[in-house]
Amino acid sequence: MTKLSLRQSVVTYLLIGILLVIFMIPIYLIVASSLKPAADMFSRPPAIFFTPTLQHYVDLFTLRPFHRNLINSLIVTLGSTAFSVFFGTLGAYALARIRHPRIADVAFWILSMRMFPPIAVVVPYYIIFKALGLLDTPLALIVVYSTANVPLTVWLMKGFFDEIPEALEEAAQVDGYGVAEIFWRITLPLAAPGLAVSAVFCFIFSWNEFLFALMLTGSNTQTATVAVMSFWSSDAVQWGRIMAGSFIILIPGVVFVLTCQRWLVKGLTLGSVK
């Protein structure tokens, strides 16, 4: 290794280390605040060394049904992610294979549905779901989140399908495969990285969304993000419980991303050779 390459490697790893520290500071503050006793929460100067306590986590699950809020978030997020990836993938495949001079306009129109500001449509959604009797139900949030996730999935998956040579599908047709069989057994495995990326984006959006969950849910289907903010009131801000809830909310997203990351690597190793 030359001196120049060694110097470049040292600088590269140093920059990566600095960025890692910067990005981990908010995570450290959340974890540290969730473990601090109430007496050390606002001490001046800030208490770096303290006796950790799990009281905030205990209060989170005993004073409020936070476990039920987590289950509600999980049901809504997985339902929306599964619906969006399934139907978005089918729509993306159709857009990628249909040959029409205006097909690009159709794809952009679908993506434009993702551009609506949430605050502009939350009231119409509220009126519609109230008329249908779907307020305070998981189905209402699944429908709302899917209307935002399906266009994004279509746009992402179309790019992956465009990169798959149609010659592979034509060869499969020669071997006697039907359109559906070609899609499920040949095209879809090759687009596995796109499925992973789409699922990650859909999961993160649905899991972290706050505005629609605040307006369309009540005591029965309140999600974790809304439940955490219930510790913020005009009387007091219970920072310890807010930080404990925020850290717990981070865990499913990290686990899901790591799971999809392994699937993403597996998808990259699959191909026409197999």
Phi, psi and omega per residue, in radians:
M1 nan 2.209 -3.129
T2 -1.286 2.879 3.134
K3 -1.095 -0.634 -3.129
L4 -1.153 -0.803 -3.139
S5 -1.164 -0.638 3.091
L6 -1.120 -0.741 3.113
R7 -1.123 -0.718 3.117
Q8 -1.113 -0.672 3.124
S9 -1.156 -0.737 3.136
V10 -1.105 -0.770 3.138
V11 -1.133 -0.706 -3.132
T12 -1.092 -0.858 -3.125
Y13 -1.178 -0.556 3.097
L14 -1.150 -0.768 3.105
L15 -1.132 -0.698 3.103
I16 -1.095 -0.724 3.116
G17 -1.108 -0.731 3.130
I18 -1.125 -0.778 3.117
L19 -1.112 -0.673 3.125
L20 -1.095 -0.735 3.119
V21 -1.112 -0.744 -3.132
I22 -1.084 -0.774 -3.112
F23 -1.260 -0.431 -3.117
M24 -1.511 -0.233 -3.136
I25 -1.031 -0.822 3.106
P26 -1.061 -0.669 3.117
I27 -1.103 -0.747 3.122
Y28 -1.084 -0.756 -3.128
L29 -1.103 -0.681 3.109
I30 -1.126 -0.842 -3.106
V31 -1.140 -0.795 -3.116
A32 -1.097 -0.742 -3.135
S33 -1.168 -0.581 3.135
S34 -1.256 -0.327 -3.124
L35 -1.801 -0.104 -3.117
K36 -1.362 2.445 2.967
P37 -1.109 2.734 -3.107
A38 -1.040 -0.562 -3.117
A39 -1.199 -0.473 -3.117
D40 -1.685 -0.002 -3.030
M41 -1.145 -0.693 -3.077
F42 -2.117 0.503 3.132
S43 -1.190 2.581 3.113
R44 -2.192 2.076 -0.020
P45 -1.226 2.857 -3.113
P46 -0.990 2.416 -3.120
A47 -1.358 1.975 3.098
I48 -1.461 -0.709 3.116
F49 -1.866 2.205 -3.103
F50 -2.681 2.887 3.093
T51 -1.511 1.961 -3.075
P52 -1.112 2.593 3.086
T53 -2.436 2.553 3.099
L54 -1.760 0.272 -3.057
Q55 -1.096 -0.634 3.138
H56 -1.126 -0.663 3.105
Y57 -1.210 -0.680 3.100
V58 -1.105 -0.802 3.118
D59 -1.081 -0.603 -3.102
L60 -1.065 -0.653 -3.072
F61 -1.725 -0.219 -3.141
T62 -1.751 -0.701 -3.138
L63 -1.416 -0.447 3.114
R64 -2.310 2.623 3.081
P65 -1.390 1.092 -3.044
F66 -1.170 -0.483 3.109
H67 -1.111 -0.629 3.096
R68 -1.208 -0.621 3.081
N69 -1.123 -0.683 3.098
L70 -1.130 -0.699 3.108
I71 -1.124 -0.723 3.094
N72 -1.046 -0.790 3.124
S73 -1.081 -0.703 -3.121
L74 -1.159 -0.740 3.132
I75 -1.095 -0.837 -3.111
V76 -1.136 -0.768 -3.072
T77 -1.178 -0.830 3.141
L78 -1.153 -0.665 3.114
G79 -1.123 -0.798 3.129
S80 -1.164 -0.715 -3.134
T81 -1.114 -0.805 -3.140
A82 -1.107 -0.794 3.135
F83 -1.081 -0.799 -3.058
S84 -1.187 -0.760 -3.124
V85 -1.162 -0.701 -3.108
F86 -1.138 -1.004 -3.065
F87 -1.321 -0.557 3.074
G88 -1.136 -0.646 3.105
T89 -1.161 -0.739 3.103
L90 -1.095 -0.762 3.113
G91 -1.134 -0.676 3.138
A92 -1.152 -0.680 3.132
Y93 -1.131 -0.698 3.113
A94 -1.114 -0.760 3.132
L95 -1.149 -0.589 -3.105
A96 -1.310 -0.448 -3.045
R97 -1.830 -0.324 3.115
I98 -1.325 2.316 3.125
R99 -1.819 1.828 -3.128
H100 -2.635 2.452 -3.078
P101 -1.103 -0.385 -3.114
R102 -1.840 0.242 -3.085
I103 -1.171 -0.532 3.092
A104 -1.149 -0.613 3.096
D105 -1.167 -0.656 3.096
V106 -1.122 -0.745 3.125
A107 -1.092 -0.714 3.126
F108 -1.200 -0.633 3.101
W109 -1.095 -0.693 3.098
I110 -1.118 -0.748 3.124
L111 -1.146 -0.582 -3.110
S112 -1.101 -0.390 3.080
M113 -1.143 -0.387 3.112
R114 -1.382 -0.202 -3.020
M115 -1.564 -0.103 3.136
F116 -1.124 2.271 3.048
P117 -1.182 2.321 -3.083
P118 -0.977 -0.647 -3.088
I119 -1.123 -0.394 -3.109
A120 -1.406 -0.353 -3.060
V121 -2.036 -0.070 -3.071
V122 -1.179 -0.657 3.124
V123 -1.191 -0.820 3.052
P124 -1.009 -0.694 3.079
Y125 -1.051 -0.743 -3.123
Y126 -1.069 -0.783 -3.126
I127 -1.130 -0.743 -3.118
I128 -1.125 -0.843 -3.091
F129 -1.219 -0.519 3.064
K130 -1.170 -0.711 3.118
A131 -1.159 -0.563 -3.135
L132 -1.525 -0.102 -3.117
G133 1.284 0.489 -3.086
L134 -1.876 0.091 3.075
L135 -1.116 2.541 -3.139
D136 1.072 0.671 3.045
T137 -2.275 2.615 3.086
P138 -1.067 -0.550 -3.104
L139 -1.052 -0.638 -3.128
A140 -1.077 -0.817 3.139
L141 -1.199 -0.640 3.112
I142 -1.073 -0.740 3.127
V143 -1.139 -0.792 -3.111
V144 -1.120 -0.814 -3.120
Y145 -1.159 -0.586 3.141
S146 -1.206 -0.580 3.103
T147 -1.119 -0.426 3.083
A148 -1.609 -0.561 -3.058
N149 -1.457 -0.581 -3.123
V150 -1.077 -0.823 3.092
P151 -1.041 -0.692 3.111
L152 -1.129 -0.718 3.119
T153 -1.132 -0.720 3.112
V154 -1.048 -0.783 -3.098
W155 -1.169 -0.728 -3.140
L156 -1.185 -0.833 -3.067
M157 -1.218 -0.529 3.100
K158 -1.061 -0.678 3.101
G159 -1.115 -0.633 3.115
F160 -1.253 -0.716 3.131
F161 -1.170 -0.579 3.108
D162 -1.112 -0.498 -3.113
E163 -1.435 -0.213 3.141
I164 -1.487 2.137 -3.099
P165 -1.073 2.311 3.096
E166 -1.216 -0.286 3.123
A167 -1.086 -0.542 3.089
L168 -1.125 -0.733 3.130
E169 -1.203 -0.656 3.113
E170 -1.146 -0.657 3.087
A171 -1.146 -0.643 3.104
A172 -1.178 -0.607 3.081
Q173 -1.121 -0.663 3.097
V174 -1.092 -0.593 3.133
D175 -1.384 -0.022 3.046
G176 1.760 0.153 3.129
Y177 -1.355 2.547 3.042
G178 -1.497 3.041 -3.095
V179 -1.092 -0.821 -3.127
A180 -1.122 -0.709 -3.128
E181 -1.175 -0.653 3.086
I182 -1.098 -0.743 -3.114
F183 -1.126 -0.859 -3.022
W184 -1.337 -0.561 -3.022
R185 -1.739 -0.347 -3.068
I186 -2.108 -1.016 -3.027
T187 -1.209 -0.815 -3.065
L188 -1.113 -0.757 3.067
P189 -1.040 -0.599 3.112
L190 -1.228 -0.431 3.129
A191 -1.680 0.301 -3.129
A192 -0.979 -0.707 3.071
P193 -1.011 -0.661 3.108
G194 -1.161 -0.656 3.076
L195 -1.073 -0.733 3.141
A196 -1.124 -0.789 -3.142
V197 -1.098 -0.781 -3.140
S198 -1.098 -0.760 3.140
A199 -1.100 -0.683 3.134
V200 -1.114 -0.818 -3.136
F201 -1.110 -0.752 -3.141
C202 -1.128 -0.738 -3.118
F203 -1.129 -0.815 -3.103
I204 -1.101 -0.771 3.137
F205 -1.086 -0.844 -3.081
S206 -1.185 -0.650 -3.095
W207 -1.245 -0.631 -3.056
N208 -1.636 -0.172 -3.038
E209 -1.077 2.446 -3.043
F210 -2.115 -0.792 -2.970
L211 -1.092 -0.922 -3.132
F212 -1.117 -0.670 3.118
A213 -1.120 -0.585 3.127
L214 -1.228 -0.706 -3.029
M215 -1.485 -0.500 -2.976
L216 -1.847 -0.030 -3.129
T217 -2.068 2.818 3.062
G218 -2.283 -2.594 -3.081
S219 -1.189 -0.432 -3.074
N220 -1.383 -0.680 -3.022
T221 -2.138 0.425 -3.139
Q222 -1.080 2.291 -3.110
T223 -1.497 3.002 -3.053
A224 -1.162 -0.650 -3.121
T225 -1.128 -0.663 3.102
V226 -1.275 -0.657 -3.125
A227 -1.117 -0.661 3.130
V228 -1.091 -0.727 -3.114
M229 -1.265 -0.168 3.086
S230 -1.243 -0.246 3.066
F231 -1.434 0.001 3.086
W232 -1.852 1.938 -3.101
S233 -2.392 3.068 3.129
S234 -1.235 -0.373 3.140
D235 -1.389 -0.765 -3.093
A236 -2.833 2.739 3.039
V237 -1.984 1.922 -3.079
Q238 -1.539 1.428 -3.005
W239 -1.096 -0.645 -3.128
G240 -1.048 -0.808 3.136
R241 -1.243 -0.610 3.081
I242 -1.094 -0.761 3.138
M243 -1.202 -0.657 3.095
A244 -1.111 -0.777 3.098
G245 -1.143 -0.662 3.126
S246 -1.117 -0.694 3.129
F247 -1.177 -0.697 3.109
I248 -1.125 -0.663 3.126
I249 -1.129 -0.528 3.137
L250 -1.172 -0.542 -2.960
I251 -1.113 -0.886 -3.131
P252 -1.029 -0.674 3.121
G253 -1.104 -0.748 3.129
V254 -1.122 -0.767 3.140
V255 -1.087 -0.757 -3.127
F256 -1.137 -0.731 3.140
V257 -1.128 -0.744 3.123
L258 -1.129 -0.663 3.097
T259 -1.122 -0.800 3.121
C260 -1.201 -0.475 3.098
Q261 -1.142 -0.725 3.085
R262 -1.139 -0.686 3.104
W263 -1.165 -0.599 3.113
L264 -1.108 -0.784 3.104
V265 -1.115 -0.706 3.101
K266 -1.108 -0.685 3.122
G267 -1.133 -0.600 3.121
L268 -1.204 -0.486 -3.138
T269 -1.412 -0.322 3.077
L270 -1.363 2.778 3.117
G271 3.100 -2.941 -3.092
S272 -1.192 -0.394 3.120
V273 -1.095 -0.766 3.115
K274 -1.174 nan nan
